[in-house]
């Protein structure tokens, strides 16, 4: 029994380290340290790019939106006041930039659906099944609205809370919950029960 708190503590350590790294890097950026900015840029590139790809479905604007987001981080680090996690602040900037780009391209931005996630390690049969699941999910996700794609991606892939998602999207927590409800419902309809395990909750 005495080993349990220690095990939980070890599980939390990567998240705590990430918070410490973010605090160190944003402090460096405020001091105009280009090396700190480059480290932050690299650490956010893959996860933020993935979020933007799922959100906008326009590969040609993903890198532009990512770079615009990071320019805000560099130009206005003092606008981050520490009231939320740094990642929440950065994802909120990226979300607003992406919405602005989509509006410029005349894509209607409304509310529709969500996505789901695929987990860790498995044998060859399970890996093949998960690849098939991923193909089905991606097809379904392509039919979802921008707002619902954002909610599902932030929940499942970025592991953010509804409160953080509300901050990012500039809407109340209840709106986030409603979008997730409709997203799951529509995904269940589109996938005809094939992925029910992914859509619980």
C-alpha positions in Angstrom: 0.0 0.0 0.0 2.8 2.4 0.9 4.1 2.1 -2.7 1.0 3.5 -4.3 1.4 7.2 -3.7 5.0 6.9 -5.0 3.8 5.2 -8.2 1.2 7.9 -8.7 3.8 10.6 -8.1 6.1 9.0 -10.7 3.2 9.0 -13.2 2.6 12.7 -12.6 6.3 13.6 -12.9 6.4 14.0 -16.7 3.5 16.5 -16.6 5.2 18.4 -13.7 8.4 18.5 -15.7 6.6 19.8 -18.8 5.1 22.6 -16.6 8.5 23.5 -15.3 10.0 23.5 -18.8 7.2 25.7 -20.1 7.7 28.2 -17.2 11.5 28.3 -17.9 11.0 28.8 -21.6 8.4 31.6 -21.4 10.6 33.3 -18.8 13.5 33.0 -21.4 11.3 34.4 -24.2 10.3 37.4 -22.0 14.1 38.0 -21.6 14.3 37.8 -25.5 16.3 34.6 -25.4 16.1 33.2 -28.9 17.4 29.7 -27.8 14.4 29.5 -25.4 12.1 30.4 -28.2 13.6 27.8 -30.5 13.2 25.1 -27.9 9.6 26.1 -27.3 9.0 26.1 -31.0 10.4 22.6 -31.4 8.5 21.2 -28.3 5.1 22.4 -29.6 5.6 21.8 -33.3 4.3 18.3 -33.6 1.4 18.5 -31.2 0.2 21.9 -32.4 0.6 20.9 -36.0 -1.5 17.7 -35.4 -4.2 19.8 -33.8 -4.3 22.3 -36.7 -4.3 19.5 -39.3 -7.3 18.0 -37.6 -9.0 21.3 -37.2 -8.7 23.0 -40.5 -8.2 20.1 -43.0 -6.2 22.6 -45.1 -2.5 21.5 -45.2 -1.6 24.6 -47.1 -2.4 26.9 -44.1 -1.3 24.7 -41.2 2.3 25.8 -41.2 1.3 29.4 -41.7 -1.1 29.3 -38.8 1.5 27.5 -36.6 4.1 30.2 -37.4 1.7 33.0 -36.9 0.9 31.5 -33.5 4.6 31.3 -32.5 5.1 34.9 -33.6 2.5 36.0 -31.1 4.3 34.0 -28.4 7.6 35.7 -29.3 6.1 39.2 -29.8 3.7 39.3 -26.8 4.9 36.9 -24.1 3.7 39.3 -21.4 0.1 38.7 -22.5 0.5 35.3 -20.9 -0.3 36.0 -17.2 0.0 32.5 -15.8 -3.8 32.2 -15.1 -3.8 28.9 -17.1 -1.2 26.5 -18.4 1.1 27.9 -21.1 -0.2 25.2 -23.5 -3.8 26.4 -23.0 -2.7 30.0 -23.9 -0.8 28.8 -27.0 -3.6 26.5 -28.2 -6.1 29.4 -27.8 -3.9 31.6 -30.0 -3.6 28.8 -32.6 -7.4 28.2 -32.5 -8.2 31.9 -33.1 -5.6 32.1 -35.9 -7.0 29.0 -37.6 -10.6 30.3 -37.4 -9.5 33.6 -38.9 -7.7 31.8 -41.8 -10.8 29.6 -42.4 -13.0 32.7 -42.6 -10.7 34.2 -45.1 -11.1 31.1 -47.2 -14.9 31.4 -46.9 -15.3 28.0 -45.1 -18.5 28.1 -43.0 -17.5 27.7 -39.3 -20.3 25.9 -37.4 -20.9 23.2 -35.0 -21.0 19.5 -35.7 -18.7 16.8 -34.6 -15.8 15.2 -33.0 -13.1 12.6 -33.2 -11.6 9.8 -31.0 -8.3 8.5 -30.0 -6.2 5.4 -30.4 -4.1 4.1 -27.5 -0.8 2.6 -26.7 1.1 -0.6 -27.4 -0.3 -3.9 -28.8 0.6 -7.0 -30.8 0.4 -7.2 -34.6 -3.3 -8.2 -34.7 -4.2 -5.4 -32.4 -2.1 -2.9 -34.3 -3.8 -3.9 -37.5 -7.2 -3.4 -35.9 -6.2 0.0 -34.6 -5.0 1.0 -38.0 -8.4 0.1 -39.4 -10.0 2.0 -36.6 -7.9 5.0 -37.4 -8.9 4.9 -41.1 -12.6 4.8 -40.1 -12.2 7.6 -37.6 -10.3 9.9 -40.1 -13.1 9.4 -42.7 -15.7 10.3 -40.0 -13.7 13.2 -38.7 -13.5 14.7 -42.2 -17.3 15.1 -42.1 -17.3 17.0 -38.8 -17.6 20.7 -38.3 -14.6 22.8 -37.3 -15.8 23.4 -33.7 -16.5 19.8 -33.0 -13.2 18.6 -34.5 -11.5 21.1 -32.1 -13.3 19.9 -29.0 -12.6 16.2 -29.7 -9.0 16.8 -30.7 -8.3 18.9 -27.6 -10.1 16.3 -25.4 -8.6 13.1 -26.7 -5.3 14.0 -28.3 -4.2 16.9 -26.1 -5.9 15.6 -23.0 -7.2 19.0 -21.9 -10.1 19.6 -19.5 -13.4 21.1 -20.6 -12.4 24.2 -18.7 -9.2 24.6 -20.7 -11.0 23.9 -23.9 -13.5 26.6 -23.1 -10.6 29.0 -22.5 -9.1 28.0 -25.9 -12.3 28.3 -27.8 -13.7 31.3 -26.0 -16.9 29.7 -24.9 -18.5 28.4 -21.6 -17.7 25.0 -20.3 -21.4 24.0 -20.9 -21.0 24.8 -24.6 -17.9 22.5 -24.7 -19.9 19.7 -23.1 -22.8 20.2 -25.5 -20.4 20.1 -28.5 -18.8 16.9 -27.2 -22.2 15.3 -26.7 -23.3 16.0 -30.2 -20.0 15.0 -31.6 -20.1 11.6 -29.9 -23.7 11.1 -30.9 -23.0 11.8 -34.6 -19.9 9.7 -34.6 -21.8 6.8 -33.2 -24.4 7.2 -36.0 -21.7 7.5 -38.7 -19.7 4.5 -37.5 -22.7 2.3 -36.8 -21.3 1.0 -33.5 -18.0 -0.2 -34.9 -16.0 2.1 -32.6 -18.3 2.2 -29.5 -15.3 1.7 -27.2 -13.8 4.9 -28.3 -17.0 7.0 -27.9 -17.9 6.2 -24.3 -18.2 9.0 -21.8 
